[in-house]
Amino acid sequence: PRRRAADNPLAAAGKFLSDRRGFIDVRPLPDGVEEGAGTLLFEVTLPKPLGMRLTDGPDGPGSGVGVAEIADGGSVDNLFMEVLKSDKPQMWVQEGDELLLVNDQPTNGDQDTAVNLIMEAQDSVTLTLSRPKTGVVKVVFPGDKHVTVRSMDLLSAAAVKAGYDSGCTDKRGKDPKCWYKDPVTGEKYNLPINAAGIIPSVFRDRKEGMPGVKSEFETWVPLRLVPDPTAFKDELEDLERTKARWRREDAERLAR
């Protein structure tokens, strides 16, 4: 059976924030987002100054214009803060996005062209961007400390990159301070063990490949994490139950 997210303020913020624990479809895209070949195409309109640094693609001018860095306090950064408070899903700009158009004018994959188009714009500018459907995740730690990381990056490394001190020092994750959860879905994460873009319960239960079910976290939804020290106690209890079951099974086999 499919479950629904718990009735809490974050869950009420949008029906797209559904429980991901084992049996749920990939969450729908925000309005206005178009799907390309493995990418998402979207627009944002922002006031200047934007507060972001652009860079040419890996093969130099003409190979793409990427978002390299986002400064605190600019309209790009402010947009993401609005997304975190929003009552409906919407896109934001993050590191790694590719800038395709500025006010409907093509960048031609060239950083200088993109910068000139932005400078020529008046008070606001409409950006058309592309983002991979998989491979990157925006992780948000307490205090709104956030960072964009690759899907396979460990959450402990993401915390360091975001400037967030979790207090977790056990590399095996055997410390209550290492345990966090997504308050929207209830999904539990262990910082030194879990990768940012892999949903633990879906991956662990091997639901990958079932219709509509993916173990990779969506690139169009921020992964919010809050401390959950009780998860450590729950994990120990689950381990003891598992060991007890193994002992019973061993005893039954020996008795045959």
Summary of the structure (lengths in Angstrom):
residues: 256
radius of gyration: 21.1
end to end distance: 36.5
largest distance: 82.7
contacts: 743
relative contact order: 0.15
helix: 27%
strand: 25%
